[in-house]
């Protein structure tokens, strides 16, 4: 509720949106747990082919391993099967380039909003994988602050150091000890 109030206050009183001075915000609806409620594009879009082929990304920062489960688009009203499971044999790496946006310099992503195709998101969206992505972007944020760099610059310049830091903090990344 306080977040709603502060957003409403900012829009009406920041001076950046003069057209909103007479607007009234009645309600903000949320749809908890909805997949793909936001779509962001990073420097790389993780795909189902990357997952199936276990691509070795030089900027890998965490792993996934859940099957790609795709829900019927119309939910309970769909005549198709409720869920289509595409198996994932083993674990795969997720690149840092999928965990920041390509058009907002200081916005990183972790969870159901990462830069991934619709099918790949069916695997990356699970809690343990989302937590690993959160650890990766949190650690990358530390580098961004300390080095005064964007996530893209940290990925290009400090990729190996970021991987070592994550591995030392018990993050699993295929190919990193």
VEXNU-137791 format. One record per atom (N, C-alpha, C): x, y, z; atom name. Coordinates in nm, 2 decimals, decimal comma. Example, Ala and Ser with C-alpha at 12.3 -4.5 7.8 and 13.67 -1.06 7.14 Angstrom:
pt px 1,32; py -0,57; pz 0,78; a N
pt px 1,23; py -0,45; pz 0,78; a CA
pt px 1,32; py -0,33; pz 0,78; a C
pt px 1,28; py -0,22; pz 0,71; a N
pt px 1,37; py -0,11; pz 0,71; a CA
pt px 1,29; py 0,00; pz 0,79; a C
This chain:
pt px 0,08; py -0,12; pz 0,00; a N
pt px 0,00; py 0,00; pz 0,00; a CA
pt px 0,09; py 0,13; pz 0,00; a C
pt px 0,19; py 0,13; pz 0,08; a N
pt px 0,28; py 0,25; pz 0,08; a CA
pt px 0,35; py 0,27; pz -0,05; a C
pt px 0,38; py 0,15; pz -0,12; a N
pt px 0,44; py 0,17; pz -0,26; a CA
pt px 0,34; py 0,23; pz -0,35; a C
pt px 0,22; py 0,19; pz -0,35; a N
pt px 0,11; py 0,25; pz -0,43; a CA
pt px 0,10; py 0,40; pz -0,40; a C
pt px 0,10; py 0,43; pz -0,28; a N
pt px 0,09; py 0,57; pz -0,24; a CA
pt px 0,21; py 0,65; pz -0,29; a C
pt px 0,33; py 0,60; pz -0,28; a N
pt px 0,45; py 0,68; pz -0,32; a CA
pt px 0,45; py 0,69; pz -0,47; a C
pt px 0,41; py 0,58; pz -0,55; a N
pt px 0,41; py 0,59; pz -0,69; a CA
pt px 0,31; py 0,70; pz -0,74; a C
pt px 0,19; py 0,69; pz -0,67; a N
pt px 0,08; py 0,79; pz -0,70; a CA
pt px 0,13; py 0,93; pz -0,67; a C
pt px 0,20; py 0,95; pz -0,56; a N
pt px 0,25; py 1,08; pz -0,52; a CA
pt px 0,35; py 1,13; pz -0,62; a C
pt px 0,44; py 1,04; pz -0,66; a N
pt px 0,55; py 1,08; pz -0,76; a CA
pt px 0,49; py 1,12; pz -0,89; a C
pt px 0,40; py 1,04; pz -0,94; a N
pt px 0,34; py 1,08; pz -1,07; a CA
pt px 0,27; py 1,21; pz -1,07; a C
pt px 0,19; py 1,23; pz -0,96; a N
pt px 0,11; py 1,36; pz -0,96; a CA
pt px 0,20; py 1,48; pz -0,91; a C
pt px 0,30; py 1,46; pz -0,84; a N
pt px 0,37; py 1,58; pz -0,78; a CA
pt px 0,52; py 1,60; pz -0,82; a C
pt px 0,57; py 1,51; pz -0,90; a N
pt px 0,71; py 1,53; pz -0,94; a CA
pt px 0,73; py 1,64; pz -1,04; a C
pt px 0,62; py 1,68; pz -1,11; a N
pt px 0,64; py 1,78; pz -1,21; a CA
pt px 0,67; py 1,73; pz -1,35; a C
pt px 0,70; py 1,60; pz -1,35; a N
pt px 0,74; py 1,54; pz -1,48; a CA
pt px 0,62; py 1,49; pz -1,56; a C
pt px 0,50; py 1,49; pz -1,50; a N
pt px 0,38; py 1,44; pz -1,57; a CA
pt px 0,27; py 1,54; pz -1,55; a C
pt px 0,28; py 1,66; pz -1,60; a N
pt px 0,18; py 1,77; pz -1,57; a CA
pt px 0,04; py 1,73; pz -1,62; a C
pt px 0,03; py 1,64; pz -1,72; a N
pt px -0,10; py 1,60; pz -1,76; a CA
pt px -0,18; py 1,51; pz -1,66; a C
pt px -0,11; py 1,47; pz -1,55; a N
pt px -0,17; py 1,38; pz -1,45; a CA
pt px -0,22; py 1,46; pz -1,33; a C
pt px -0,22; py 1,59; pz -1,33; a N
pt px -0,26; py 1,67; pz -1,21; a CA
pt px -0,40; py 1,65; pz -1,17; a C
pt px -0,49; py 1,61; pz -1,26; a N
pt px -0,63; py 1,59; pz -1,23; a CA
pt px -0,67; py 1,44; pz -1,23; a C
pt px -0,57; py 1,35; pz -1,25; a N
pt px -0,59; py 1,21; pz -1,25; a CA
pt px -0,62; py 1,16; pz -1,11; a C
pt px -0,70; py 1,05; pz -1,10; a N
pt px -0,72; py 0,99; pz -0,97; a CA
pt px -0,69; py 0,84; pz -0,99; a C
pt px -0,60; py 0,79; pz -0,91; a N
pt px -0,56; py 0,65; pz -0,91; a CA
pt px -0,65; py 0,57; pz -0,82; a C
pt px -0,74; py 0,49; pz -0,87; a N
pt px -0,84; py 0,42; pz -0,79; a CA
pt px -0,78; py 0,29; pz -0,74; a C
pt px -0,71; py 0,21; pz -0,83; a N
pt px -0,67; py 0,08; pz -0,79; a CA
pt px -0,56; py 0,03; pz -0,88; a C
pt px -0,46; py -0,04; pz -0,82; a N
pt px -0,36; py -0,11; pz -0,90; a CA
pt px -0,38; py -0,26; pz -0,89; a C
pt px -0,41; py -0,32; pz -1,00; a N
pt px -0,43; py -0,47; pz -0,99; a CA
pt px -0,30; py -0,54; pz -1,01; a C
pt px -0,28; py -0,65; pz -0,93; a N
pt px -0,17; py -0,73; pz -0,95; a CA
pt px -0,22; py -0,87; pz -0,98; a C
pt px -0,14; py -0,94; pz -1,05; a N
pt px -0,17; py -1,08; pz -1,08; a CA
pt px -0,05; py -1,16; pz -1,03; a C
pt px -0,06; py -1,21; pz -0,91; a N
pt px 0,05; py -1,27; pz -0,85; a CA
pt px 0,10; py -1,40; pz -0,92; a C
pt px 0,23; py -1,41; pz -0,94; a N
pt px 0,28; py -1,53; pz -1,00; a CA
pt px 0,26; py -1,55; pz -1,15; a C
pt px 0,21; py -1,45; pz -1,22; a N
pt px 0,18; py -1,46; pz -1,36; a CA
pt px 0,31; py -1,46; pz -1,44; a C
pt px 0,32; py -1,56; pz -1,53; a N
pt px 0,44; py -1,56; pz -1,62; a CA
pt px 0,43; py -1,45; pz -1,72; a C
pt px 0,54; py -1,40; pz -1,76; a N
pt px 0,55; py -1,30; pz -1,87; a CA
pt px 0,46; py -1,18; pz -1,85; a C
pt px 0,44; py -1,14; pz -1,73; a N
pt px 0,36; py -1,02; pz -1,71; a CA
pt px 0,45; py -0,90; pz -1,75; a C
pt px 0,58; py -0,92; pz -1,76; a N
pt px 0,67; py -0,81; pz -1,81; a CA
pt px 0,77; py -0,88; pz -1,91; a C
pt px 0,80; py -0,82; pz -2,02; a N
pt px 0,90; py -0,87; pz -2,11; a CA
pt px 1,01; py -0,77; pz -2,13; a C
pt px 1,13; py -0,81; pz -2,09; a N
pt px 1,25; py -0,73; pz -2,11; a CA
pt px 1,34; py -0,80; pz -2,20; a C
pt px 1,41; py -0,72; pz -2,28; a N
pt px 1,51; py -0,78; pz -2,37; a CA
pt px 1,65; py -0,74; pz -2,33; a C
pt px 1,74; py -0,83; pz -2,31; a N
pt px 1,87; py -0,81; pz -2,27; a CA
pt px 1,97; py -0,81; pz -2,39; a C
pt px 2,09; py -0,81; pz -2,36; a N
pt px 2,19; py -0,82; pz -2,47; a CA
pt px 2,19; py -0,96; pz -2,53; a C
pt px 2,13; py -1,06; pz -2,46; a N
pt px 2,11; py -1,19; pz -2,51; a CA
pt px 1,97; py -1,24; pz -2,47; a C
pt px 1,90; py -1,31; pz -2,56; a N
pt px 1,78; py -1,38; pz -2,53; a CA
pt px 1,81; py -1,53; pz -2,52; a C
pt px 1,79; py -1,58; pz -2,39; a N
pt px 1,81; py -1,72; pz -2,37; a CA
pt px 1,70; py -1,80; pz -2,44; a C
pt px 1,73; py -1,90; pz -2,51; a N
pt px 1,63; py -1,98; pz -2,59; a CA
pt px 1,63; py -2,13; pz -2,55; a C
pt px 1,53; py -2,19; pz -2,59; a N
pt px 1,52; py -2,34; pz -2,56; a CA
pt px 1,63; py -2,41; pz -2,63; a C
pt px 1,68; py -2,37; pz -2,74; a N
pt px 1,80; py -2,43; pz -2,81; a CA
pt px 1,92; py -2,42; pz -2,72; a C
pt px 1,94; py -2,30; pz -2,65; a N
pt px 2,05; py -2,29; pz -2,56; a CA
pt px 2,04; py -2,39; pz -2,45; a C
pt px 1,92; py -2,41; pz -2,40; a N
pt px 1,90; py -2,50; pz -2,28; a CA
pt px 1,92; py -2,64; pz -2,33; a C
pt px 1,87; py -2,68; pz -2,44; a N
pt px 1,88; py -2,82; pz -2,49; a CA
pt px 2,02; py -2,85; pz -2,52; a C
pt px 2,10; py -2,75; pz -2,58; a N
pt px 2,23; py -2,78; pz -2,63; a CA
pt px 2,34; py -2,75; pz -2,52; a C
pt px 2,30; py -2,70; pz -2,40; a N
pt px 2,39; py -2,67; pz -2,29; a CA
pt px 2,50; py -2,58; pz -2,34; a C
pt px 2,46; py -2,46; pz -2,39; a N
pt px 2,56; py -2,37; pz -2,45; a CA
pt px 2,65; py -2,32; pz -2,33; a C
pt px 2,78; py -2,32; pz -2,36; a N
pt px 2,88; py -2,27; pz -2,26; a CA
pt px 2,90; py -2,12; pz -2,28; a C
pt px 2,83; py -2,04; pz -2,21; a N
pt px 2,84; py -1,90; pz -2,21; a CA
pt px 2,96; py -1,85; pz -2,14; a C
pt px 3,04; py -1,76; pz -2,20; a N
pt px 3,16; py -1,71; pz -2,13; a CA
pt px 3,12; py -1,62; pz -2,01; a C
pt px 3,00; py -1,57; pz -2,01; a N
pt px 2,95; py -1,48; pz -1,90; a CA
pt px 2,85; py -1,55; pz -1,81; a C
pt px 2,85; py -1,69; pz -1,81; a N
pt px 2,76; py -1,76; pz -1,73; a CA
pt px 2,77; py -1,72; pz -1,58; a C
pt px 2,66; py -1,71; pz -1,51; a N
pt px 2,66; py -1,67; pz -1,37; a CA
pt px 2,57; py -1,76; pz -1,28; a C
pt px 2,49; py -1,85; pz -1,34; a N
pt px 2,41; py -1,94; pz -1,26; a CA
pt px 2,36; py -2,05; pz -1,35; a C
pt px 2,29; py -2,15; pz -1,29; a N
pt px 2,24; py -2,26; pz -1,36; a CA
pt px 2,09; py -2,27; pz -1,35; a C
pt px 2,03; py -2,35; pz -1,44; a N
pt px 1,89; py -2,39; pz -1,43; a CA
pt px 1,89; py -2,54; pz -1,47; a C
pt px 1,77; py -2,60; pz -1,45; a N
pt px 1,76; py -2,74; pz -1,48; a CA
pt px 1,62; py -2,80; pz -1,49; a C
pt px 1,52; py -2,71; pz -1,46; a N
pt px 1,38; py -2,76; pz -1,46; a CA
pt px 1,34; py -2,78; pz -1,60; a C
pt px 1,24; py -2,88; pz -1,62; a N
pt px 1,19; py -2,90; pz -1,76; a CA
pt px 1,12; py -2,77; pz -1,81; a C
pt px 1,12; py -2,75; pz -1,94; a N
pt px 1,04; py -2,64; pz -1,99; a CA
pt px 0,90; py -2,68; pz -2,00; a C
pt px 0,82; py -2,63; pz -1,90; a N
pt px 0,68; py -2,66; pz -1,89; a CA
pt px 0,60; py -2,54; pz -1,94; a C
pt px 0,52; py -2,56; pz -2,05; a N
pt px 0,45; py -2,46; pz -2,11; a CA
pt px 0,30; py -2,48; pz -2,08; a C
pt px 0,24; py -2,38; pz -2,02; a N
pt px 0,10; py -2,39; pz -1,99; a CA
pt px 0,01; py -2,35; pz -2,11; a C
pt px -0,10; py -2,40; pz -2,12; a N
pt px -0,20; py -2,37; pz -2,22; a CA
pt px -0,23; py -2,22; pz -2,22; a C
pt px -0,23; py -2,15; pz -2,33; a N
pt px -0,25; py -2,01; pz -2,33; a CA
pt px -0,38; py -1,96; pz -2,27; a C
pt px -0,49; py -2,04; pz -2,29; a N
pt px -0,62; py -1,99; pz -2,24; a CA
pt px -0,65; py -2,05; pz -2,10; a C
pt px -0,55; py -2,11; pz -2,03; a N
pt px -0,57; py -2,16; pz -1,90; a CA
pt px -0,67; py -2,27; pz -1,89; a C
pt px -0,76; py -2,26; pz -1,80; a N
pt px -0,86; py -2,37; pz -1,78; a CA
pt px -0,96; py -2,37; pz -1,89; a C
pt px -0,97; py -2,27; pz -1,97; a N
pt px -1,06; py -2,26; pz -2,09; a CA
pt px -1,00; py -2,31; pz -2,21; a C
pt px -0,88; py -2,35; pz -2,21; a N
pt px -0,81; py -2,40; pz -2,33; a CA
pt px -0,85; py -2,55; pz -2,35; a C
pt px -0,87; py -2,59; pz -2,48; a N
pt px -0,89; py -2,73; pz -2,51; a CA
pt px -0,77; py -2,81; pz -2,52; a C
pt px -0,65; py -2,75; pz -2,53; a N
pt px -0,52; py -2,81; pz -2,54; a CA
pt px -0,49; py -2,87; pz -2,40; a C
pt px -0,39; py -2,96; pz -2,39; a N
pt px -0,35; py -3,01; pz -2,26; a CA
pt px -0,30; py -2,89; pz -2,17; a C
pt px -0,33; py -2,90; pz -2,04; a N
pt px -0,30; py -2,79; pz -1,95; a CA
pt px -0,15; py -2,75; pz -1,95; a C
pt px -0,06; py -2,85; pz -1,96; a N
pt px 0,08; py -2,83; pz -1,95; a CA
pt px 0,15; py -2,92; pz -2,05; a C
pt px 0,25; py -2,87; pz -2,12; a N
pt px 0,33; py -2,95; pz -2,21; a CA
pt px 0,47; py -2,94; pz -2,15; a C
pt px 0,53; py -3,06; pz -2,11; a N
pt px 0,66; py -3,07; pz -2,05; a CA
pt px 0,76; py -3,10; pz -2,16; a C
pt px 0,86; py -3,02; pz -2,18; a N
pt px 0,97; py -3,04; pz -2,26; a CA
pt px 1,09; py -3,08; pz -2,17; a C
pt px 1,14; py -3,20; pz -2,17; a N
pt px 1,24; py -3,24; pz -2,08; a CA
pt px 1,37; py -3,16; pz -2,10; a C
pt px 1,44; py -3,14; pz -1,99; a N
pt px 1,57; py -3,09; pz -1,99; a CA
pt px 1,66; py -3,19; pz -1,92; a C
pt px 1,76; py -3,24; pz -2,00; a N
pt px 1,85; py -3,34; pz -1,94; a CA
pt px 1,97; py -3,28; pz -1,88; a C
pt px 1,97; py -3,27; pz -1,75; a N
pt px 2,09; py -3,21; pz -1,68; a CA
pt px 2,07; py -3,06; pz -1,66; a C
pt px 2,17; py -3,00; pz -1,62; a N
pt px 2,17; py -2,86; pz -1,59; a CA
pt px 2,23; py -2,77; pz -1,70; a C
pt px 2,20; py -2,65; pz -1,71; a N
pt px 2,25; py -2,56; pz -1,81; a CA
pt px 2,29; py -2,42; pz -1,74; a C
pt px 2,38; py -2,35; pz -1,81; a N
pt px 2,42; py -2,22; pz -1,76; a CA
pt px 2,33; py -2,11; pz -1,81; a C
pt px 2,32; py -2,00; pz -1,74; a N
pt px 2,24; py -1,88; pz -1,78; a CA
pt px 2,34; py -1,77; pz -1,78; a C
pt px 2,34; py -1,69; pz -1,90; a N
pt px 2,44; py -1,58; pz -1,91; a CA
pt px 2,40; py -1,45; pz -1,84; a C
pt px 2,50; py -1,38; pz -1,80; a N
pt px 2,47; py -1,25; pz -1,74; a CA
pt px 2,40; py -1,16; pz -1,84; a C
pt px 2,43; py -1,17; pz -1,97; a N
pt px 2,37; py -1,08; pz -2,07; a CA
pt px 2,22; py -1,10; pz -2,08; a C
pt px 2,16; py -1,20; pz -2,02; a N
pt px 2,02; py -1,22; pz -2,01; a CA
pt px 1,96; py -1,16; pz -1,88; a C
pt px 2,05; py -1,11; pz -1,80; a N
pt px 2,00; py -1,06; pz -1,67; a CA
pt px 2,01; py -0,91; pz -1,65; a C
pt px 2,02; py -0,84; pz -1,77; a N
pt px 2,01; py -0,69; pz -1,77; a CA
pt px 1,95; py -0,65; pz -1,90; a C
pt px 1,89; py -0,53; pz -1,90; a N
pt px 1,82; py -0,49; pz -2,02; a CA
pt px 1,92; py -0,42; pz -2,12; a C
pt px 1,88; py -0,43; pz -2,25; a N
pt px 1,96; py -0,37; pz -2,35; a CA
pt px 1,94; py -0,22; pz -2,37; a C
pt px 1,84; py -0,16; pz -2,30; a N
pt px 1,80; py -0,02; pz -2,33; a CA
pt px 1,79; py 0,06; pz -2,20; a C
pt px 1,81; py 0,00; pz -2,09; a N
pt px 1,81; py 0,08; pz -1,96; a CA
pt px 1,94; py 0,05; pz -1,89; a C
pt px 2,03; py 0,14; pz -1,88; a N
pt px 2,17; py 0,12; pz -1,84; a CA
pt px 2,18; py 0,05; pz -1,70; a C
pt px 2,09; py 0,08; pz -1,61; a N
pt px 2,11; py 0,04; pz -1,47; a CA
pt px 2,00; py -0,06; pz -1,42; a C
pt px 1,94; py -0,13; pz -1,52; a N
pt px 1,83; py -0,22; pz -1,48; a CA
pt px 1,87; py -0,37; pz -1,50; a C
pt px 1,88; py -0,44; pz -1,39; a N
pt px 1,91; py -0,58; pz -1,40; a CA
pt px 1,79; py -0,66; pz -1,37; a C
pt px 1,79; py -0,79; pz -1,41; a N
pt px 1,67; py -0,87; pz -1,41; a CA
pt px 1,70; py -1,00; pz -1,34; a C
pt px 1,61; py -1,06; pz -1,26; a N
pt px 1,62; py -1,19; pz -1,20; a CA
pt px 1,48; py -1,24; pz -1,18; a C
pt px 1,45; py -1,36; pz -1,23; a N
pt px 1,32; py -1,42; pz -1,21; a CA
pt px 1,25; py -1,43; pz -1,34; a C
pt px 1,12; py -1,41; pz -1,33; a N
pt px 1,03; py -1,43; pz -1,44; a CA
pt px 1,03; py -1,32; pz -1,55; a C
pt px 1,12; py -1,22; pz -1,53; a N
pt px 1,13; py -1,11; pz -1,62; a CA
pt px 1,26; py -1,11; pz -1,70; a C
pt px 1,34; py -1,22; pz -1,69; a N
pt px 1,47; py -1,22; pz -1,76; a CA
pt px 1,45; py -1,22; pz -1,91; a C
pt px 1,56; py -1,19; pz -1,98; a N
pt px 1,56; py -1,19; pz -2,13; a CA
pt px 1,57; py -1,34; pz -2,18; a C
pt px 1,45; py -1,40; pz -2,20; a N
pt px 1,44; py -1,54; pz -2,24; a CA
pt px 1,32; py -1,55; pz -2,33; a C
pt px 1,33; py -1,65; pz -2,42; a N
pt px 1,21; py -1,68; pz -2,51; a CA
pt px 1,10; py -1,74; pz -2,42; a C
pt px 0,98; py -1,75; pz -2,48; a N
pt px 0,87; py -1,80; pz -2,41; a CA
pt px 0,89; py -1,94; pz -2,36; a C
pt px 0,95; py -2,03; pz -2,45; a N
pt px 0,97; py -2,17; pz -2,41; a CA
pt px 1,08; py -2,18; pz -2,31; a C
pt px 1,19; py -2,10; pz -2,32; a N
pt px 1,30; py -2,11; pz -2,22; a CA
pt px 1,25; py -2,06; pz -2,09; a C
pt px 1,16; py -1,96; pz -2,08; a N
pt px 1,11; py -1,91; pz -1,96; a CA
pt px 1,04; py -2,02; pz -1,88; a C
pt px 0,99; py -2,12; pz -1,95; a N
pt px 0,92; py -2,23; pz -1,88; a CA
pt px 1,01; py -2,31; pz -1,79; a C
pt px 1,14; py -2,30; pz -1,82; a N
pt px 1,24; py -2,37; pz -1,73; a CA
pt px 1,31; py -2,27; pz -1,63; a C
pt px 1,33; py -2,15; pz -1,67; a N
pt px 1,41; py -2,06; pz -1,58; a CA
pt px 1,32; py -1,99; pz -1,47; a C
pt px 1,19; py -2,01; pz -1,48; a N
pt px 1,10; py -1,93; pz -1,39; a CA
pt px 1,08; py -1,99; pz -1,25; a C
pt px 1,14; py -2,11; pz -1,22; a N
pt px 1,12; py -2,18; pz -1,10; a CA
pt px 1,21; py -2,11; pz -0,98; a C
pt px 1,16; py -2,13; pz -0,86; a N
pt px 1,22; py -2,05; pz -0,75; a CA
pt px 1,37; py -2,07; pz -0,73; a C
pt px 1,42; py -2,19; pz -0,73; a N
pt px 1,56; py -2,21; pz -0,70; a CA
pt px 1,64; py -2,14; pz -0,81; a C
pt px 1,60; py -2,15; pz -0,94; a N
pt px 1,67; py -2,08; pz -1,04; a CA
pt px 1,66; py -1,93; pz -1,03; a C
pt px 1,54; py -1,88; pz -0,99; a N
pt px 1,52; py -1,74; pz -0,97; a CA
pt px 1,61; py -1,69; pz -0,86; a C
pt px 1,63; py -1,77; pz -0,75; a N
pt px 1,72; py -1,73; pz -0,64; a CA
pt px 1,86; py -1,72; pz -0,68; a C
pt px 1,90; py -1,82; pz -0,77; a N
pt px 2,04; py -1,81; pz -0,82; a CA
pt px 2,06; py -1,69; pz -0,91; a C
pt px 1,96; py -1,65; pz -0,99; a N
pt px 1,97; py -1,53; pz -1,07; a CA
pt px 1,98; py -1,41; pz -0,98; a C
pt px 1,90; py -1,41; pz -0,87; a N
pt px 1,91; py -1,30; pz -0,77; a CA
pt px 2,05; py -1,28; pz -0,71; a C
pt px 2,11; py -1,39; pz -0,67; a N
pt px 2,24; py -1,39; pz -0,62; a CA
pt px 2,34; py -1,33; pz -0,73; a C
pt px 2,32; py -1,37; pz -0,85; a N
pt px 2,41; py -1,32; pz -0,96; a CA
pt px 2,40; py -1,17; pz -0,98; a C
pt px 2,27; py -1,12; pz -0,99; a N
pt px 2,26; py -0,98; pz -1,01; a CA
pt px 2,29; py -0,90; pz -0,89; a C
pt px 2,27; py -0,95; pz -0,77; a N
pt px 2,31; py -0,88; pz -0,65; a CA
pt px 2,46; py -0,87; pz -0,64; a C
pt px 2,53; py -0,97; pz -0,68; a N
pt px 2,68; py -0,97; pz -0,68; a CA
pt px 2,73; py -0,87; pz -0,79; a C
pt px 2,66; py -0,88; pz -0,91; a N
pt px 2,70; py -0,79; pz -1,02; a CA
pt px 2,67; py -0,64; pz -0,98; a C
pt px 2,57; py -0,62; pz -0,90; a N
pt px 2,53; py -0,48; pz -0,85; a CA
pt px 2,65; py -0,43; pz -0,77; a C
pt px 2,70; py -0,51; pz -0,68; a N
pt px 2,82; py -0,47; pz -0,60; a CA
pt px 2,93; py -0,42; pz -0,69; a C
pt px 2,96; py -0,50; pz -0,80; a N
pt px 3,07; py -0,46; pz -0,89; a CA
pt px 3,03; py -0,33; pz -0,96; a C
pt px 2,90; py -0,31; pz -1,00; a N
pt px 2,86; py -0,19; pz -1,06; a CA
pt px 2,88; py -0,07; pz -0,97; a C
pt px 2,85; py -0,08; pz -0,85; a N
pt px 2,87; py 0,03; pz -0,75; a CA
pt px 3,01; py 0,06; pz -0,73; a C
pt px 3,09; py -0,05; pz -0,70; a N
pt px 3,23; py -0,03; pz -0,66; a CA
pt px 3,31; py 0,03; pz -0,78; a C
pt px 3,28; py -0,02; pz -0,90; a N
pt px 3,36; py 0,02; pz -1,02; a CA
pt px 3,29; py 0,14; pz -1,10; a C
pt px 3,18; py 0,18; pz -1,05; a N
pt px 3,10; py 0,29; pz -1,12; a CA
pt px 3,08; py 0,25; pz -1,27; a C
pt px 3,02; py 0,13; pz -1,29; a N
pt px 3,00; py 0,08; pz -1,43; a CA
pt px 2,86; py 0,03; pz -1,44; a C
pt px 2,81; py 0,02; pz -1,56; a N
pt px 2,68; py -0,04; pz -1,59; a CA
pt px 2,69; py -0,19; pz -1,58; a C
pt px 2,58; py -0,26; pz -1,57; a N
pt px 2,59; py -0,41; pz -1,58; a CA
pt px 2,65; py -0,46; pz -1,71; a C
pt px 2,63; py -0,40; pz -1,82; a N
pt px 2,69; py -0,44; pz -1,94; a CA
pt px 2,84; py -0,43; pz -1,93; a C
pt px 2,89; py -0,31; pz -1,88; a N
pt px 3,04; py -0,29; pz -1,87; a CA
pt px 3,10; py -0,39; pz -1,77; a C
pt px 3,03; py -0,42; pz -1,66; a N
pt px 3,08; py -0,52; pz -1,56; a CA
pt px 3,09; py -0,65; pz -1,63; a C
pt px 2,99; py -0,69; pz -1,71; a N
pt px 2,99; py -0,82; pz -1,78; a CA
pt px 3,11; py -0,83; pz -1,87; a C
pt px 3,13; py -0,72; pz -1,95; a N
pt px 3,24; py -0,72; pz -2,04; a CA
pt px 3,38; py -0,72; pz -1,98; a C
pt px 3,40; py -0,64; pz -1,87; a N
pt px 3,53; py -0,62; pz -1,81; a CA
pt px 3,56; py -0,72; pz -1,70; a C
pt px 3,46; py -0,75; pz -1,61; a N
pt px 3,48; py -0,83; pz -1,49; a CA
pt px 3,41; py -0,96; pz -1,49; a C
pt px 3,38; py -1,02; pz -1,61; a N
pt px 3,31; py -1,15; pz -1,62; a CA
pt px 3,37; py -1,26; pz -1,54; a C
pt px 3,50; py -1,28; pz -1,55; a N
pt px 3,57; py -1,39; pz -1,48; a CA
pt px 3,58; py -1,36; pz -1,33; a C
pt px 3,60; py -1,23; pz -1,29; a N
pt px 3,60; py -1,20; pz -1,15; a CA
pt px 3,47; py -1,22; pz -1,09; a C
pt px 3,36; py -1,19; pz -1,16; a N
pt px 3,22; py -1,20; pz -1,11; a CA
pt px 3,20; py -1,35; pz -1,09; a C
pt px 3,24; py -1,44; pz -1,19; a N
pt px 3,22; py -1,58; pz -1,18; a CA
pt px 3,29; py -1,64; pz -1,06; a C
pt px 3,42; py -1,59; pz -1,03; a N
pt px 3,50; py -1,64; pz -0,92; a CA
pt px 3,43; py -1,60; pz -0,79; a C
pt px 3,38; py -1,48; pz -0,78; a N
pt px 3,31; py -1,43; pz -0,66; a CA
pt px 3,19; py -1,51; pz -0,63; a C
pt px 3,11; py -1,54; pz -0,74; a N
pt px 2,99; py -1,62; pz -0,72; a CA
pt px 3,03; py -1,76; pz -0,68; a C
pt px 3,12; py -1,82; pz -0,74; a N
pt px 3,17; py -1,96; pz -0,71; a CA
pt px 3,22; py -1,96; pz -0,56; a C
pt px 3,29; py -1,86; pz -0,52; a N
pt px 3,34; py -1,86; pz -0,38; a CA
pt px 3,22; py -1,85; pz -0,28; a C
pt px 3,11; py -1,79; pz -0,33; a N
pt px 2,99; py -1,78; pz -0,24; a CA
pt px 2,89; py -1,89; pz -0,27; a C
pt px 2,94; py -2,01; pz -0,32; a N
pt px 2,87; py -2,13; pz -0,34; a CA
pt px 2,77; py -2,13; pz -0,45; a C
pt px 2,78; py -2,04; pz -0,55; a N
pt px 2,69; py -2,04; pz -0,66; a CA
pt px 2,75; py -2,14; pz -0,76; a C
pt px 2,66; py -2,22; pz -0,81; a N
pt px 2,70; py -2,33; pz -0,91; a CA
pt px 2,70; py -2,27; pz -1,05; a C
pt px 2,81; py -2,28; pz -1,12; a N
pt px 2,82; py -2,24; pz -1,26; a CA
pt px 2,90; py -2,35; pz -1,33; a C
pt px 2,84; py -2,41; pz -1,43; a N
pt px 2,91; py -2,52; pz -1,50; a CA
pt px 3,04; py -2,47; pz -1,56; a C
pt px 3,15; py -2,54; pz -1,53; a N
pt px 3,28; py -2,51; pz -1,58; a CA
pt px 3,36; py -2,42; pz -1,49; a C
pt px 3,30; py -2,37; pz -1,38; a N
pt px 3,38; py -2,28; pz -1,28; a CA
pt px 3,39; py -2,36; pz -1,15; a C
pt px 3,52; py -2,37; pz -1,11; a N
pt px 3,54; py -2,44; pz -0,98; a CA
pt px 3,52; py -2,34; pz -0,86; a C
